[in-house]
């Protein structure tokens, strides 16, 4: 169930003091949380992360002293420049902005955090999207003097695209607006309206000053009107993605392992749900099924495996699957999709080209694309979709994608773990877009009038004559077909690729 409203919390207990380093003391931590910070340029992301590290982590004293000495002093104070703990690149220090993704670590009394510091400049949106894909929770930073900006909206839309469900609105630099409650409430309301456009489970607003530390790790004495938690208090309660992984079992196969003649294991990481010894699992593409007789890890066997665990499944029968297959429960399998609707952010500096060749990458599969049709772009001013036929860097697009062969894909809103995808340039191998599947269809798109159709027989008789007729060569067959289509499209020919038959139609599985 989606919750879009910003929550007002009841007064929290006084935060516990920072844990001192005590010999032989082992802290019991409840888990690891990946935390992303994002927002516009100069909203204070680096300073906030630096403040978190300063307050909550066990920095060496020489590190603290270096920051005190080399950091510029905050205006009107003798405080160090906390951003020095994050902006490590020379170019970042020279320009005063964050360029690349930065990874930092700290522990509180109950939780271990991995901080992903992302750049705010529009030019580096792709870096932010990359970092967001790893995050359990995101802090959207807003300068109290400026409010919600266009880049704030873009970052929020990207958080929704990559599946972040927990969002914290950090209204920073409250000291520069006189600690005004009215200013905070206006920004809170604007962000609440923005969040209604997306599928966040919760979003919590916290007024703070990263420079002075107000409401970061300790309650503010300057904002008595705020009764909610500090940033640290709230972060300690946010669950990780792994802990929240869906109940529907999905197991993307990474490789097939063999040990002598007796063991054949399907290796991968459980994307969602749980599998147990004795369960029947099915490959969505071939419809082949088998019963799990062993769940093996590097050092021991398990009776069950859940989301996030890397295992090898041994079945009672050798079903014909390889990398790219997705195992599931027989009654709740993903769609063997041939066509899908997708929403994605365009990450490449090169604009989308209808004549270029692209591939769709899922968790473990790489699928040739026969056609992409851009339908609309997200207008970041109105947050409404407007019709479009093209997209360029940082655009958030809605598109129809026709696949060269069937692939196991879920609708993201139903099963996020197997509903995410990347678009890859088929020539360079570079990632050009990242997004989600909003609908999937097992039926292949019927080529429209005026298309030249590359028939399977046409391709098999010459270009692909060296390929054997088995499932191992299926992907290579479609890759070559896609390359032919690229050449024809560059010559102005509207072309479609006839998809291969389903694996269970009685024909040779290769073509």
LINLINZI-V789197 format. One record per pair of residues at least 12 apart in sequence whose C-alpha atoms are under 6 Angstrom apart, sorted by the first residue. I is the first residue (numbers start at 1). J is the second residue. D is the distance in whole Angstrom. If there is no record, write none. Layout:
BEGIN
i: [I & I]
j: [J & J]
d: [D & D]
END
This chain:
BEGIN
i: [2 & 2 & 3 & 3 & 4 & 4 & 4 & 5 & 6 & 6 & 7 & 9 & 10 & 11 & 11 & 12 & 29 & 29 & 30 & 30 & 31 & 32 & 32 & 33 & 33 & 34 & 34 & 34 & 34 & 35 & 35 & 35 & 35 & 35 & 35 & 36 & 36 & 36 & 36 & 36 & 37 & 37 & 37 & 38 & 38 & 39 & 39 & 39 & 39 & 40 & 40 & 41 & 41 & 43 & 43 & 46 & 46 & 47 & 47 & 48 & 50 & 50 & 50 & 51 & 57 & 68 & 98 & 99 & 101 & 101 & 102 & 102 & 103 & 103 & 126 & 133 & 136 & 136 & 137 & 137 & 138 & 139 & 139 & 139 & 140 & 140 & 140 & 141 & 142 & 142 & 143 & 143 & 144 & 144 & 144 & 144 & 147 & 161 & 165 & 165 & 166 & 167 & 168 & 168 & 168 & 169 & 169 & 170 & 171 & 172 & 172 & 173 & 174 & 174 & 215 & 216 & 216 & 217 & 217 & 245 & 246 & 246 & 247 & 248 & 249 & 249 & 249 & 249 & 250 & 250 & 250 & 250 & 251 & 251 & 251 & 251 & 252 & 252 & 253 & 253 & 253 & 253 & 253 & 253 & 254 & 254 & 254 & 254 & 255 & 255 & 265 & 265 & 265 & 266 & 266 & 267 & 267 & 268 & 268 & 269 & 269 & 270 & 270 & 270 & 271 & 271 & 272 & 273 & 273 & 274 & 274 & 275 & 275 & 276 & 276 & 277 & 277 & 277 & 277 & 278 & 278 & 278 & 279 & 279 & 281 & 281 & 281 & 282 & 282 & 282 & 283 & 283 & 284 & 285 & 286 & 286 & 290 & 290 & 290 & 291 & 291 & 292 & 292 & 293 & 293 & 294 & 294 & 295 & 295 & 296 & 296 & 297 & 324 & 324 & 334 & 334 & 334 & 335 & 335 & 336 & 336 & 336 & 336 & 337 & 337 & 337 & 337 & 337 & 338 & 338 & 338 & 338 & 338 & 339 & 339 & 339 & 339 & 339 & 340 & 340 & 340 & 340 & 340 & 341 & 341 & 341 & 341 & 341 & 342 & 342 & 342 & 342 & 342 & 343 & 343 & 343 & 343 & 344 & 344 & 344 & 344 & 345 & 345 & 345 & 345 & 346 & 346 & 346 & 346 & 347 & 347 & 347 & 347 & 348 & 348 & 349 & 351 & 352 & 355 & 355 & 355 & 356 & 357 & 357 & 358 & 358 & 358 & 359 & 359 & 359 & 360 & 360 & 361 & 361 & 362 & 368 & 368 & 369 & 369 & 369 & 370 & 370 & 370 & 370 & 371 & 371 & 372 & 372 & 373 & 373 & 374 & 374 & 374 & 375 & 375 & 375 & 375 & 375 & 376 & 376 & 376 & 377 & 377 & 378 & 404 & 405 & 405 & 411 & 411 & 411 & 412 & 412 & 419 & 419 & 420 & 420 & 421 & 421 & 422 & 451 & 451 & 452 & 453 & 453 & 453 & 454 & 454 & 455 & 469 & 470 & 470 & 471 & 471 & 474]
j: [199 & 201 & 201 & 202 & 195 & 196 & 202 & 192 & 203 & 204 & 204 & 228 & 228 & 227 & 228 & 229 & 110 & 111 & 110 & 111 & 111 & 112 & 113 & 113 & 240 & 113 & 114 & 135 & 136 & 114 & 115 & 116 & 135 & 137 & 138 & 115 & 116 & 117 & 135 & 138 & 117 & 138 & 139 & 118 & 140 & 120 & 140 & 141 & 152 & 120 & 151 & 120 & 121 & 142 & 143 & 83 & 86 & 82 & 83 & 210 & 82 & 83 & 85 & 82 & 106 & 80 & 119 & 119 & 117 & 118 & 116 & 117 & 115 & 116 & 347 & 162 & 240 & 241 & 166 & 167 & 167 & 167 & 168 & 169 & 168 & 169 & 170 & 170 & 171 & 172 & 172 & 173 & 171 & 172 & 173 & 174 & 187 & 435 & 200 & 201 & 202 & 203 & 203 & 204 & 205 & 204 & 205 & 206 & 207 & 208 & 209 & 209 & 208 & 209 & 230 & 230 & 231 & 230 & 232 & 272 & 272 & 273 & 273 & 273 & 272 & 273 & 274 & 328 & 271 & 272 & 327 & 328 & 270 & 271 & 326 & 327 & 325 & 326 & 267 & 268 & 323 & 324 & 325 & 326 & 267 & 268 & 323 & 364 & 267 & 323 & 312 & 313 & 314 & 312 & 313 & 311 & 312 & 310 & 311 & 309 & 310 & 307 & 308 & 309 & 307 & 417 & 307 & 306 & 307 & 305 & 306 & 304 & 305 & 303 & 304 & 292 & 293 & 294 & 303 & 291 & 292 & 293 & 291 & 292 & 327 & 328 & 329 & 327 & 328 & 330 & 326 & 327 & 333 & 336 & 503 & 504 & 315 & 316 & 317 & 315 & 316 & 314 & 315 & 314 & 315 & 313 & 314 & 312 & 313 & 311 & 312 & 311 & 364 & 365 & 408 & 409 & 410 & 408 & 409 & 406 & 407 & 408 & 442 & 406 & 407 & 440 & 441 & 442 & 403 & 406 & 442 & 443 & 444 & 401 & 402 & 403 & 441 & 444 & 400 & 401 & 439 & 440 & 441 & 399 & 400 & 437 & 438 & 439 & 398 & 399 & 436 & 437 & 438 & 397 & 398 & 435 & 436 & 396 & 397 & 434 & 435 & 395 & 396 & 433 & 434 & 393 & 394 & 395 & 433 & 393 & 394 & 432 & 433 & 393 & 432 & 393 & 392 & 391 & 486 & 489 & 490 & 486 & 426 & 486 & 424 & 425 & 426 & 423 & 424 & 426 & 422 & 423 & 421 & 422 & 421 & 404 & 479 & 402 & 403 & 404 & 402 & 403 & 404 & 497 & 401 & 402 & 400 & 401 & 399 & 400 & 389 & 390 & 399 & 387 & 388 & 389 & 398 & 399 & 388 & 397 & 398 & 396 & 397 & 396 & 499 & 499 & 500 & 437 & 438 & 439 & 436 & 437 & 436 & 437 & 435 & 436 & 435 & 436 & 434 & 494 & 495 & 495 & 495 & 496 & 497 & 497 & 498 & 498 & 510 & 509 & 510 & 509 & 510 & 510]
d: [6 & 5 & 5 & 5 & 6 & 5 & 6 & 6 & 5 & 5 & 5 & 5 & 6 & 5 & 5 & 6 & 5 & 5 & 6 & 5 & 6 & 5 & 6 & 5 & 6 & 6 & 5 & 5 & 5 & 6 & 5 & 6 & 5 & 5 & 6 & 6 & 5 & 6 & 6 & 5 & 5 & 6 & 5 & 6 & 5 & 5 & 5 & 5 & 5 & 4 & 6 & 5 & 6 & 6 & 5 & 5 & 6 & 5 & 4 & 5 & 5 & 5 & 5 & 6 & 5 & 5 & 5 & 5 & 6 & 5 & 6 & 5 & 6 & 5 & 5 & 5 & 5 & 5 & 5 & 6 & 5 & 6 & 5 & 6 & 6 & 5 & 6 & 5 & 5 & 6 & 5 & 6 & 6 & 6 & 6 & 6 & 6 & 6 & 4 & 5 & 5 & 5 & 5 & 5 & 6 & 6 & 4 & 5 & 5 & 5 & 5 & 5 & 6 & 6 & 5 & 5 & 5 & 6 & 5 & 5 & 5 & 6 & 4 & 5 & 5 & 4 & 6 & 5 & 5 & 5 & 6 & 5 & 5 & 6 & 5 & 5 & 6 & 4 & 6 & 5 & 5 & 6 & 5 & 6 & 6 & 5 & 5 & 6 & 5 & 5 & 5 & 5 & 5 & 5 & 5 & 6 & 4 & 6 & 6 & 5 & 4 & 5 & 6 & 6 & 5 & 6 & 5 & 6 & 6 & 6 & 4 & 6 & 5 & 6 & 4 & 5 & 5 & 6 & 6 & 6 & 5 & 6 & 6 & 6 & 6 & 5 & 5 & 5 & 5 & 5 & 6 & 5 & 6 & 6 & 5 & 6 & 6 & 6 & 6 & 5 & 5 & 6 & 5 & 6 & 5 & 6 & 5 & 6 & 5 & 6 & 5 & 5 & 5 & 4 & 6 & 6 & 5 & 6 & 6 & 5 & 5 & 5 & 5 & 5 & 5 & 6 & 5 & 4 & 5 & 5 & 5 & 6 & 5 & 6 & 5 & 6 & 5 & 6 & 6 & 5 & 6 & 4 & 6 & 6 & 5 & 6 & 5 & 5 & 6 & 5 & 6 & 4 & 5 & 6 & 5 & 6 & 6 & 6 & 5 & 5 & 4 & 6 & 4 & 6 & 6 & 5 & 5 & 5 & 4 & 5 & 6 & 5 & 5 & 6 & 5 & 5 & 4 & 6 & 6 & 5 & 6 & 6 & 5 & 6 & 5 & 5 & 5 & 6 & 5 & 6 & 6 & 5 & 6 & 5 & 5 & 5 & 6 & 6 & 4 & 5 & 6 & 5 & 5 & 6 & 6 & 5 & 6 & 5 & 5 & 5 & 5 & 6 & 4 & 6 & 6 & 6 & 5 & 5 & 4 & 6 & 5 & 6 & 4 & 6 & 5 & 5 & 6 & 5 & 5 & 5 & 6 & 5 & 6 & 5 & 6 & 4 & 6 & 6 & 4 & 5 & 5 & 5 & 6 & 5 & 6 & 5 & 6 & 5 & 4 & 6 & 4 & 5 & 4 & 5]
END
